[in-house]
Structure formats: structure tokens, C-alpha cells
Amino acid sequence: MTESMEQELNDELIKAAHFQSMEAHKHNQQHYKKHCISSSSSSSIEVLIFAFKGSWEVKDWYHDDDDDFGETDVDHHLFPSLQRIGEGRLAKVNKAFLQRFRDLLKNSRFQIEVDKAVKEGKKIISTGHSSGGAIASFATLWILEEYTRKRAIKVPIRCITFGSPLIGDRNLSHAVHRQKWVTRFTHFVMEHDIVPRLMLAPKITVHEHLPNILKSFQQKVNPKVNSNDQKSRKFPKFFHKTTPGKPVPHDQSVEADQAVAFFENVMINASVVARHAAFDLMEPTSSLTEKLSVDYVKVSPCRPFGTYVFCNREESQQLVVNNPNAVLQLLFYFLQLTNEDQNLADFALNSLAESLSYDEELKNGLQWQNPVDLKDLNGHLLTHDRTAGDAVCTSNKALSELSVEAKWCLLAAEEAENRKKENKKLIDASMRKYGSNLTRSEGTRTEKKIIEDILDEIREYKEKHADGNTDYYDAFKLQDQHDDFIANINRLVLAKLLDVIIEMLMREDLPDGFEGRKEWVDLVTEFRRLVEPLDIANYYRHSKGNGYMEVRPKRYKFTQRWYEHANVTGFESISESSFMAEVEELKKEVEEPRKKTLEEVKAGLESIEKQVQKSICDEKIPEKDVFWGESTISTLWKKLPYDHHNRS
């Protein structure tokens, strides 16, 4: 396919997506609405729009059996990438939204129509308004998993949502960034629309008023509902932007006190989430009392992902934000009363009205060709007198009016990403591609070794023992030569480096994309295949306790998972670098039977040999980097009683 994987957004596509997303609400019996257009601004290739219907039932927002945030582990079979690969920690997602998407796959022609569109080379836009946007996000993630990752088909797909609620946690955001899918998702959010903030509040705090609010939304987007009631066809007054200071009308679908209670409950919880995230970003400068007070409160796991476009209806301005930590802070701070004279009831009612005001924003013109990006304004958020610089004031009024506290949080979000990038540079300096010119000490005879240098020395050590009676595994286990000592030093140096990097990843001190970098995965895979056999030899040289696989270091678990994810293979309990641990356990059973019979030992050896043969035949595994343990396995066969010698 010659078309770019990413589609360029323009006013035409955005307006078409919004129109179809609102039309989808009117189809009572269908999960989605399909529409095909020809984009005049790009090429003659057709654009297929899948517009997903939203739901106005509370059970489709918060799962019935949960009074908290309704999260669950993501379906690993549908979305294998949505996890922290090394840890194997699955993303948490909204259970109700996930179930609706599963129903879509099971009870519609969606899979068939997507497959047809991909084969015909069509561009695909997945879109939805409100909770329809949540389903559109799941649909896009599924297409990226099924076609782009599993089948290596470059599908030009884009997800465009309007006022969508959050669907998953930080692990989902991490996975989307790691897979480089961020630019596939564009979420339009009116600055005062409360729906994108809703999932930051637990069900128990909003269940009293949410049914009536959703019903009011439904009456607006689908006037045919309750058609016998002519009043239901009228546009509820709370959807009109009210004028500050004027009394709130009484003949509305949602009473002012309901709107205020709903608004306050959502924003109190949003405040806790935003503060919790801010403390994590600024932990060195946060007081212990503040940190402990936040940690003892259960907060919503939901976090933003993708590109957010914050729209200001009064100024017709759009602010583009890619940093998920900054998005989270803006979701909270943009929905604050800017002065004491504002009427809370009017503001709360308006936060509901803005959920259905995206059409007005589109009519006024998005001016999408020149959006303002937050990263270009961060340096101007605060001047020496703690006010916003001119660039911010002229580019985005709402941003310039944020409190000093809010601006500090935005700067902290940017600084956190910068620290991660600096940490990545430090690691890159230990790699030959980046660090060969950085590690030399001028004027001295010493030179800091890089990872590949050490691996080369270990490979030389391996090759030295390749033709002898004792292979490098057994030689290292004996530790009776000087080069065995040097190999052990090299093993320890690399182990320490990898352990530090793994800990940095677990603390989220490296960019999200780090564990998905091909050059890094290739390098640490070579490390695992060369060095893990030495770790196993060292373990069985000293240990008489539990088996190695029960205490296998993270540096090998993580690197194996990275390799298997990159190559779209399942997790192997016995890998090409760790099978010697199983051989050692079988050897212990032969010498001192405990759990296995000789027949079981023989079956275990045969299984290992099949796994080794499979690895040898795998074109993705260079034979030079793998220890096959032939002499060790042969020795073990000889230790079996004579009638068990013959191999299968």
C-alpha cells in the first residue's frame, strides 16, 4: 500500500466524522453507521467512516456490579499489545465499554466490513460522540492489533472522537505510545464539556443524577425517543449557553440543583486524580503530608491517551496536546470557574450543554490547518512576574487565564517527559550506535566499554570453547581458568546495567516507547542469548535450593517478552536462552530422584531437544548468539540407565 499509514486531518474529514457520529445516535437497532466519502483534499481513494452509536443507559457507562470506577483487565486475546510488556501487566479498561465492543464484534458485520475495506485499500475513519467515541477507540485499537501488528498490513486508519469519556488507565496510554499509535487518535473536547471528565468519578457519586442527564442527552440527539411526548422533541433549555448572572430557568429537563450536585461530584473526584498525578510528577518537591493524604484515597485509574484538541467555543480556538499528563491536568483546570462572580448553577448547566455543542464549533470553523500546540507555549506559560507571556495570551485565552498552580502542573508534565528523554540518552551512550564517540577519555589509556564491546568478549569466550570437550557453559561452571574469571566480570557488569534499566522502566523513568525500540530489543535479545546461560551455570554452581526458573531475574523475563512481542509470538516457558535450567533440574532428578521417574526425565529431555531443534530452525534466531547445550545434554543422556539411552 503506497498511502501513508496516517491520514492528514482536515476540516472536511472532521466535519464528516462529526456529522456521522451524531447520525449514529439515531439508529436504535444498530451498533454503528457506515458511510463512504471521497476526500477532495487528499486523493481519489475512498474514505470509509464507521460511526459508533453512543448509549444513554447507565449500565453502558458503569458496569452494574461495580460501585467504583468499573475497571477490568483488558481482553488480552483481543488487545495483546495493551500491557506493559516486560511486566506482563495488562491495561485496565472500562468494563462496560469493553463489553459493548465485544457485543459489536459478536453481533454485527463489523469484522467483515473492515476486512473488505482493508482488502480494497480504503482509508478508514472510526468516529463517535460521547460514549460512541469510547467504542470508536476500542474499534481502532482492535484494527491496529489485528491488521497492523499481527498481519503487518499498513492500514490508513484514524480515530476521531467528540466529547468521549476516558476508557483506560496509564498502561493503555503507555502501550499506545510504545506502539507509535498516538497520532491515530484525535479526541476533540470542548473546554467545559463534563463528559470527558466523568470517568474520573466513581459510580456511587454520580448514580443519582446520571440517569436523568443521559436521558436528556438522548432526547436531544434522537428526538424520536418518546415521540408520544411532544415536549421531548423540544431542545431542553439547559443545552443553551446561559448568561452569567441571569436566573436559571425552571422548565428544564435537568434542574439546577441536580446539575450542580453532579458537577461538584465529578470535579471533586477529578481534583483528587489531578492532584495525585501532579504529586507523582513533582514528588521531590511535594511534602510528605500531602503525598500520604493523596495515596490513602482510591482514585480513578482512567487516564487520557492519544492527541487531544481542546476547543473554546467563545474564542474559536483549538489547543493541541499530546502529553497525557498535561491532558489530565487540563481536563481538571479548564473546567474551573474563572472568577467569583460566575454563577455555579449556570456553569454546571453549561458543562452539560457543551457536550452537544461540537456542531457549533465546527460551524464556526476549526481552522485546523493552524492549531496551537501546547509544547510550543510551555516556555511562555509563566514569566518572571508569574503571568502568562504574550505568546500564550494571543494564542489561547483559556490557557493564559489558568491559575499559577495549573501552569506549574503543565510545566511539571513537560519536565517529566524531558527527564525520561535524558535518561534514554544516558542509556543510548552505552550502545555502539550512539555512545562510541562519547565514552572515550581523551589523553588516557582507559576507555569505558559499551554493551556491544562486552558482548563481543563473551562471544569470543564462547567460541574459544566451541571445539573442545568442554563448552562455554561447563567451562564457566568450573571457573578454573583466568578467562572464566573475566567472563564472570563481564556477566556482572551487564547484569547490573540491565537491572538498573529494568528498574527505571518499572518506575516509569523512561519514555513509553523505550521497550518497543527495535534496536534496543535486538541488542538485549543478543545479551539474553549469550549471558543467561552463564547466569544459569553460576546459579547451579552455587545453589542447592529452588530451581532457577522460580527465581529467574527480571532482566531475562523482560527481554524475552520484548522479543516475543516484537515478533508476534506467544510466551515460551522454556526459551532458547533458559532451557539449560530445565536440563539442570532433570540432572538433579537423575542423581537424586525426588519428584520425577526416569521415564518422566526421559520425556523431559526429549521435549527440551524438540524445543532446541525448533529454535535452531527459527530463521529469526542467529545461531552464533545461542548456546545449544549439546555436550551437556549428551552427558545427561549417558547418566540415564542403559535401557533409557535411546532417544526418540
C-alpha positions in Angstrom: 0.0 0.0 0.0 1.5 3.3 -1.0 -0.8 5.5 1.1 0.6 6.8 4.4 -0.5 4.9 7.4 -1.6 8.2 9.0 -4.2 10.3 7.5 -3.9 14.0 7.4 -6.8 15.6 9.2 -8.7 18.5 7.6 -11.9 20.4 8.2 -13.7 18.3 5.6 -12.9 14.9 7.3 -13.5 16.3 10.8 -16.9 17.7 9.9 -17.9 14.5 8.1 -16.9 12.4 11.1 -18.9 14.6 13.5 -22.0 14.5 11.3 -21.9 10.8 11.0 -21.2 10.3 14.8 -24.4 12.3 15.6 -26.4 10.5 13.0 -25.3 7.2 14.5 -27.2 8.1 17.7 -30.5 7.9 15.7 -30.1 4.3 14.7 -31.8 2.5 17.6 -31.1 -1.1 16.5 -27.6 -0.7 15.0 -24.2 -0.7 16.7 -22.7 1.7 14.2 -23.4 3.6 11.0 -21.2 3.2 7.9 -20.7 5.9 5.3 -18.3 6.2 2.4 -16.9 9.5 1.1 -14.3 10.7 -1.3 -11.9 13.2 0.2 -11.4 16.1 -2.2 -8.4 17.4 -0.3 -6.1 14.3 -0.4 -6.6 11.7 -3.1 -9.1 9.7 -5.0 -9.0 6.9 -2.5 -12.3 6.5 -0.7 -12.7 7.1 3.0 -14.9 4.7 4.9 -16.4 6.1 8.1 -17.5 3.8 10.9 -19.6 6.0 13.2 -20.4 4.3 16.5 -23.6 4.8 18.4 -23.5 6.1 22.0 -25.6 4.7 24.8 -27.8 6.6 27.3 -28.1 3.8 29.8 -26.0 4.0 33.0 -25.2 0.3 32.7 -23.3 1.0 29.5 -21.1 3.5 31.2 -20.6 1.9 34.6 -20.9 -1.9 34.9 -23.8 -3.0 37.1 -21.7 -5.0 39.5 -19.4 -2.2 40.5 -20.0 1.0 42.5 -16.5 2.3 42.0 -14.9 3.0 38.6 -16.0 -0.1 36.7 -12.5 -1.1 35.5 -11.3 -4.6 34.5 -8.3 -6.2 32.8 -8.4 -5.7 29.1 -9.2 -8.7 27.0 -5.7 -10.0 26.2 -6.8 -12.0 23.2 -8.4 -9.0 21.5 -5.8 -6.5 22.6 -2.4 -8.3 23.3 -0.5 -5.0 23.0 -2.4 -3.2 25.7 0.0 -4.0 28.5 3.4 -3.3 30.0 5.3 -6.0 28.0 8.1 -6.7 30.4 6.0 -6.9 33.5 3.1 -8.6 31.7 0.8 -6.0 33.4 -2.4 -5.7 31.5 -4.1 -2.4 31.0 -7.3 -1.7 33.0 -10.2 -0.5 30.9 -13.8 0.4 31.4 -15.7 -2.9 31.7 -19.0 -1.6 30.3 -17.3 0.0 27.2 -15.3 -3.2 26.6 -18.4 -5.3 26.8 -20.2 -3.1 24.3 -17.3 -3.6 21.9 -17.3 -7.3 22.4 -21.0 -7.3 21.6 -20.2 -5.3 18.5 -17.7 -7.9 17.2 -20.1 -10.8 18.0 -23.4 -9.4 16.8 -22.6 -7.3 13.8 -20.9 -7.3 10.4 -18.2 -5.0 11.6 -15.3 -7.5 11.2 -16.5 -8.5 7.7 -16.8 -4.9 6.6 -13.4 -3.9 8.0 -11.8 -6.8 6.2 -13.4 -5.8 3.0 -12.3 -2.2 3.3 -8.7 -3.2 4.1 -8.6 -5.5 1.0 -9.9 -2.7 -1.1 -7.3 -0.3 0.2 -9.8 2.2 1.6 -8.9 4.7 4.3 -10.8 4.2 7.5 -12.1 6.7 10.0 -13.5 5.4 13.2 -15.6 8.0 15.0 -18.1 8.5 17.8 -19.7 11.2 20.0 -19.9 10.8 23.8 -19.8 7.1 24.7 -19.8 6.3 21.0 -16.3 7.7 21.0 -15.2 5.1 23.5 -16.4 2.3 21.2 -14.6 4.0 18.3 -11.4 4.0 20.3 -11.7 0.2 21.0 -12.6 -0.4 17.4 -9.5 1.4 16.2 -7.3 -0.4 18.7 -8.6 -3.7 17.5 -8.0 -2.9 13.8 -4.4 -1.8 14.7 -3.9 -5.0 16.6 -5.5 -7.3 14.1 -4.1 -5.9 10.9 -1.2 -3.5 11.5 0.6 -5.6 14.2 -0.5 -9.2 13.6 -0.7 -9.2 9.8 1.8 -6.4 9.1 -0.7 -4.6 6.9 -0.4 -0.9 6.8 -4.0 0.3 7.3 -4.5 4.0 6.9 -6.9 4.4 9.9 -7.7 7.4 12.1 -9.9 7.6 15.1 -11.8 10.9 15.7 -13.9 11.3 18.8 -16.0 14.2 20.1 -16.6 14.5 23.9 -15.5 10.9 24.5 -15.2 9.6 28.1 -11.9 8.1 29.1 -11.6 4.3 28.5 -8.5 3.0 30.2 -5.6 3.5 32.6 -2.0 4.6 32.4 -0.9 1.2 31.0 -3.2 1.7 28.0 -1.7 5.1 27.3 1.8 3.6 27.7 1.0 0.9 25.2 -0.4 3.3 22.6 2.7 5.4 22.8 5.0 2.4 22.7 3.3 1.1 19.6 3.5 4.5 18.0 -0.3 4.7 17.6 -0.7 8.1 19.3 -1.2 10.1 16.2 -4.0 7.7 15.1 -6.3 9.0 17.8 -7.6 12.6 17.9 -10.0 13.5 20.7 -11.9 16.8 20.4 -13.0 18.1 23.8 -14.9 21.3 24.5 -13.1 23.0 27.4 -16.2 22.9 29.5 -17.7 19.6 28.5 -18.1 17.5 31.6 -18.4 14.1 29.8 -14.7 13.6 29.1 -14.2 14.1 32.9 -17.0 11.7 34.0 -15.0 8.5 34.4 -12.7 10.2 36.9 -15.6 9.9 39.4 -16.9 6.6 40.9 -20.3 5.4 40.0 -21.6 5.8 43.6 -21.0 9.6 43.5 -23.0 10.2 40.2 -25.6 7.4 40.0 -28.3 9.6 41.5 -28.3 12.2 38.7 -26.7 10.4 35.8 -29.8 8.6 34.5 -31.7 11.8 34.1 -28.8 13.6 32.5 -28.2 10.7 30.0 -32.0 10.7 29.2 -31.8 14.5 28.5 -28.9 13.9 26.1 -30.8 11.2 24.4 -33.8 13.4 23.9 -31.6 16.0 22.2 -29.6 13.7 19.8 -32.6 11.5 19.0 -35.8 13.4 19.1 -37.8 10.3 18.0 -37.4 8.9 21.5 -40.6 9.2 23.5 -42.3 10.5 20.3 -45.7 10.5 22.0 -44.4 13.2 24.3 -44.2 16.3 22.2 -42.2 18.1 24.9 -39.4 15.6 24.5 -38.9 16.9 21.0 -38.0 20.3 22.3 -34.4 21.3 22.9 -34.1 21.3 26.7 -33.1 24.7 27.8 -30.1 23.6 29.8 -28.4 22.9 26.5 -28.4 26.6 25.7 -25.4 28.5 26.9 -26.7 30.6 29.8 -25.6 34.1 30.5 -23.8 34.6 33.8 -25.9 36.4 36.3 -29.3 35.6 34.8 -31.6 33.3 36.8 -31.6 29.7 35.8 -35.0 28.7 34.2 -37.1 26.2 35.9 -38.8 24.4 33.0 -35.8 22.3 32.1 -35.1 18.6 31.9 -32.3 18.8 34.4 -32.9 21.0 37.4 -30.2 23.4 38.5 -29.6 21.7 41.9 -29.2 18.3 40.0 -26.6 19.9 37.6 -24.7 21.5 40.5 -24.6 18.2 42.6 -23.5 16.2 39.5 -20.9 18.8 38.6 -19.4 19.0 42.1 -19.2 15.3 42.5 -17.4 14.9 39.2 -15.0 17.7 39.8 -14.2 16.8 43.4 -13.0 13.4 42.1 -11.3 15.0 39.2 -9.4 17.2 41.6 -8.2 14.2 43.6 -7.0 12.5 40.4 -5.2 15.6 39.1 -3.5 16.3 42.4 -2.4 12.7 42.7 -0.9 12.8 39.2 0.7 16.2 40.0 2.3 14.9 43.2 3.8 12.0 41.2 5.2 14.5 38.7 6.6 16.8 41.4 7.3 14.2 44.1 10.7 15.6 45.1 9.1 18.9 46.0 5.8 17.6 47.5 5.5 17.4 51.2 5.2 14.0 52.9 1.9 15.0 54.4 0.4 15.9 51.0 1.8 12.7 49.4 0.4 10.5 52.1 -3.0 12.2 52.1 -3.3 11.5 48.4 -2.1 7.9 48.5 -4.7 6.8 51.0 -7.6 7.9 48.7 -8.7 5.5 46.0 -8.7 7.4 42.7 -9.9 6.6 39.2 -7.4 4.6 37.1 -8.6 6.3 33.9 -6.1 8.4 32.0 -6.1 10.0 28.6 -4.2 8.8 25.5 -3.7 10.0 22.0 -3.9 13.6 20.8 -6.4 15.9 22.5 -7.8 19.1 20.9 -9.3 21.4 23.4 -11.9 23.7 21.8 -13.0 27.1 23.2 -16.5 27.9 21.8 -16.3 31.6 22.7 -12.9 32.3 21.1 -13.0 29.5 18.3 -9.5 28.5 19.4 -8.1 25.0 19.5 -5.2 23.8 21.7 -3.4 20.5 20.7 -1.9 18.4 23.5 -0.1 15.1 23.1 1.4 14.8 26.6 -1.2 12.6 28.5 -0.1 14.1 31.9 -0.8 17.6 30.6 -4.1 16.5 29.1 -5.2 15.2 32.5 -4.3 18.4 34.2 -6.2 20.5 31.6 -9.3 18.2 31.9 -9.4 19.4 35.5 -8.2 23.0 35.3 -10.1 24.1 32.2 -13.4 23.2 34.0 -12.9 25.7 36.8 -14.8 28.9 37.5 -12.5 31.7 36.4 -14.0 34.3 38.8 -16.1 34.6 41.9 -18.9 36.4 40.1 -19.8 33.3 37.9 -23.0 31.6 38.8 -22.3 27.9 39.8 -25.7 26.7 38.5 -25.2 28.4 35.2 -21.7 27.0 34.9 -22.8 23.5 35.8 -25.7 23.6 33.3 -23.3 24.8 30.7 -20.9 21.9 31.3 -23.8 19.7 30.2 -24.7 21.9 27.3 -21.2 21.8 25.9 -21.4 18.0 25.4 -23.7 18.7 22.5 -22.1 21.9 21.2 -19.4 20.4 18.9 -21.5 21.2 15.9 -21.4 24.9 16.8 -17.6 24.8 17.0 -17.4 23.1 13.6 -19.8 25.7 12.0 -17.6 28.5 13.3 -14.6 26.9 11.6 -11.9 24.8 13.2 -9.0 26.5 11.4 -7.4 23.1 11.6 -4.5 23.9 9.4 -3.0 26.1 12.1 -3.8 24.6 15.5 -1.9 25.8 18.6 0.3 23.1 20.2 0.9 23.3 23.9 4.5 22.2 23.6 5.2 25.4 21.7 3.8 27.5 24.5 5.3 25.8 27.6 8.2 28.2 27.7 5.8 31.1 27.8 3.3 29.9 30.4 5.0 31.8 33.3 7.1 34.9 33.1 9.2 36.4 35.9 6.1 38.1 37.3 4.3 34.7 37.3 1.9 35.7 34.5 1.5 34.2 31.0 3.7 35.5 28.2 2.3 37.4 25.2 2.5 34.2 23.0 0.1 32.4 25.3 -2.3 35.4 25.7 -2.6 35.8 21.9 -2.7 32.1 21.1 -5.2 30.7 23.7 -7.2 32.8 26.0 -8.3 29.9 28.3 -4.7 28.8 28.7 -3.5 32.3 29.7 -6.3 32.5 32.3 -5.3 29.4 34.1 -4.1 29.7 37.7 -0.4 29.7 38.5 -0.9 26.3 40.2 -2.3 24.9 36.9 0.6 26.3 34.9 3.1 24.7 37.2 1.4 21.4 36.8 1.7 21.7 33.0 5.3 22.6 33.2 5.9 19.6 35.5 4.3 17.4 32.9 6.7 18.6 30.3 9.7 18.4 32.6 8.8 14.7 33.5 8.9 13.9 29.8 12.2 15.7 29.4 13.7 13.7 32.2 12.7 10.5 30.6 14.3 11.6 27.3 17.6 12.5 29.2 17.6 9.1 30.9 17.2 7.5 27.5 20.2 9.4 26.2 22.3 8.1 29.1 21.4 4.5 28.2 22.0 5.2 24.5 25.5 6.3 25.4 26.2 2.7 26.4 25.3 1.5 22.9 27.7 1.4 20.0 25.5 3.3 17.6 25.2 6.3 19.9 28.0 6.0 22.5 31.2 5.1 20.7 32.2 8.7 20.4 31.0 9.7 23.9 32.7 7.2 26.1 36.4 7.7 25.3 38.5 9.5 27.8 40.8 11.9 26.0 44.5 11.7 27.0 44.2 8.4 28.9 44.6 4.8 28.1 41.3 3.9 29.7 38.0 3.7 27.8 34.6 2.9 29.1 33.2 -0.2 27.4 29.9 -0.2 25.7 27.4 -3.1 25.7 28.5 -4.5 22.3 32.2 -4.5 23.4 31.4 -6.7 26.4 29.1 -8.9 24.3 31.9 -9.4 21.8 34.3 -10.5 24.6 31.7 -13.0 25.9 31.2 -14.3 22.3 34.9 -14.8 22.0 34.9 -16.7 25.2 32.1 -18.9 23.9 33.8 -19.5 20.5 37.1 -20.5 22.3 35.3 -23.4 23.9 33.2 -24.3 20.8 35.6 -27.1 19.5 36.7 -28.6 22.8 35.4 -31.3 25.1 34.0 -28.6 27.5 31.7 -26.0 26.1 31.5 -22.5 27.5 28.6 -23.4 29.8 30.5 -26.1 31.6 33.8 -24.2 31.4 32.1 -21.2 33.1 30.6 -23.5 35.7 34.1 -24.9 36.6 35.7 -21.4 37.0 39.2 -22.8 36.9 40.8 -20.5 34.2 41.6 -16.8 34.1 39.3 -16.2 31.1 36.4 -17.8 33.2 37.0 -15.0 35.7 37.0 -12.3 33.1 33.7 -13.7 31.6 32.2 -13.6 35.1 33.2 -9.9 35.5 31.6 -9.1 32.1 28.5 -11.0 33.1 28.2 -9.0 36.3 28.7 -5.6 34.5 26.0 -6.3 32.0 23.6 -7.7 34.7 24.0 -4.5 36.7 23.3 -2.3 33.7 20.2 -4.2 32.6 18.9 -4.4 36.2 19.1 -0.6 36.5 17.4 -0.1 33.2 14.6 -2.6 34.2 14.0 -0.7 37.4 13.9 2.6 35.6 11.2 1.2 33.3 9.2 -0.1 36.2 9.4 3.4 37.8 8.3 4.9 34.5 11.5 6.9 34.3 12.0 6.1 30.6 9.9 7.1 27.6 6.9 4.9 26.8 8.4 3.9 23.5 11.7 2.6 25.0 10.8 -1.1 25.4 9.4 -1.2 21.9 12.6 0.2 20.1 13.8 -2.3 17.6 17.5 -1.6 18.0 17.2 -2.0 21.8 15.1 -5.2 21.6 17.7 -6.6 19.2 20.6 -5.7 21.4 19.1 -7.1 24.7 18.0 -10.2 22.9 21.6 -10.8 21.9 22.6 -10.2 25.5 20.0 -12.7 26.8 21.1 -15.4 24.5 24.8 -15.0 25.3 24.7 -14.2 29.0 21.7 -16.1 30.5 23.4 -19.5 30.1 26.3 -18.1 32.2 23.8 -17.0 34.9 22.3 -20.4 34.9 25.7 -22.0 35.2 26.6 -19.7 38.0 23.3 -20.5 39.8 23.7 -24.2 39.7 27.4 -23.9 40.6 26.4 -22.4 44.0 22.7 -23.2 44.6 21.1 -26.3 46.0 17.7 -24.7 46.6 14.8 -24.0 44.3 15.1 -24.2 40.5 16.5 -21.3 38.5 13.2 -20.6 36.7 11.5 -19.9 40.0 13.9 -17.0 40.7 14.8 -16.1 37.1 16.0 -12.4 37.0 13.7 -9.8 35.5 16.5 -8.9 33.1 15.8 -12.1 31.2 12.0 -12.3 31.7 11.6 -8.7 30.4 13.9 -9.1 27.4 12.3 -12.4 26.4 8.9 -10.8 26.4 10.1 -7.8 24.4 11.5 -10.2 21.8 8.3 -12.3 21.6 6.1 -9.2 21.4 8.2 -7.7 18.6 8.0 -10.9 16.7 4.3 -11.5 17.5 4.9 -14.9 19.1 3.5 -16.4 22.3 5.4 -16.6 25.6 7.6 -19.6 25.8 8.1 -21.1 29.3 11.4 -22.7 28.0 13.3 -20.3 25.8 16.4 -20.7 23.6 18.3 -18.9 26.4 16.9 -20.6 29.5 16.4 -24.3 28.6 19.7 -25.3 30.4 17.9 -24.6 33.7 15.4 -27.4 32.8 18.3 -29.7 31.9 19.9 -29.0 35.3 16.7 -29.8 37.1 16.4 -33.1 35.2 20.1 -33.8 36.0 19.3 -33.4 39.7 16.4 -35.9 39.4 18.8 -38.5 37.8 21.4 -38.0 40.6 18.9 -37.9 43.4 15.3 -38.7 42.4 12.7 -36.6 44.1 9.7 -35.8 42.0 10.2 -37.5 38.7 10.5 -41.1 37.4 13.2 -42.0 34.9 10.5 -42.1 32.2 9.5 -38.6 33.1 13.1 -37.4 33.0 13.5 -39.0 29.5 10.3 -37.4 28.3 11.5 -34.0 29.7 14.8 -34.3 27.8 13.0 -35.2 24.6 10.8 -32.2 25.0 13.8 -29.9 25.5 15.6 -31.4 22.4 12.5 -30.7 20.4 12.4 -27.1 21.7 16.1 -26.7 20.9 15.6 -28.0 17.4 12.7 -25.6 16.9 15.0 -22.7 17.9 17.7 -23.9 15.5 15.2 -23.9 12.6 13.9 -20.5 13.5 15.3 -18.1 11.0 14.9 -15.2 13.4 17.5 -16.7 15.8 21.2 -16.3 14.7 23.0 -19.5 15.6 26.1 -17.6 16.6 24.3 -16.0 19.5 22.7 -19.1 21.0 24.1 -21.8 23.2 22.6 -25.2 22.3 24.0 -27.2 25.2 24.8 -30.2 23.1 27.6 -31.6 25.2 25.7 -31.1 28.4 22.5 -32.8 27.1 24.6 -35.7 25.8 26.2 -36.1 29.2 22.8 -36.3 30.8 21.7 -38.9 28.4 24.7 -41.0 29.3 23.8 -40.7 33.0 20.4 -42.4 32.4 20.2 -46.2 32.9 21.2 -48.1 29.7 17.6 -49.0 28.8 16.7 -45.3 28.7 19.6 -44.2 26.4 18.0 -44.5 23.1 16.5 -41.2 22.0 13.2 -40.8 20.3 
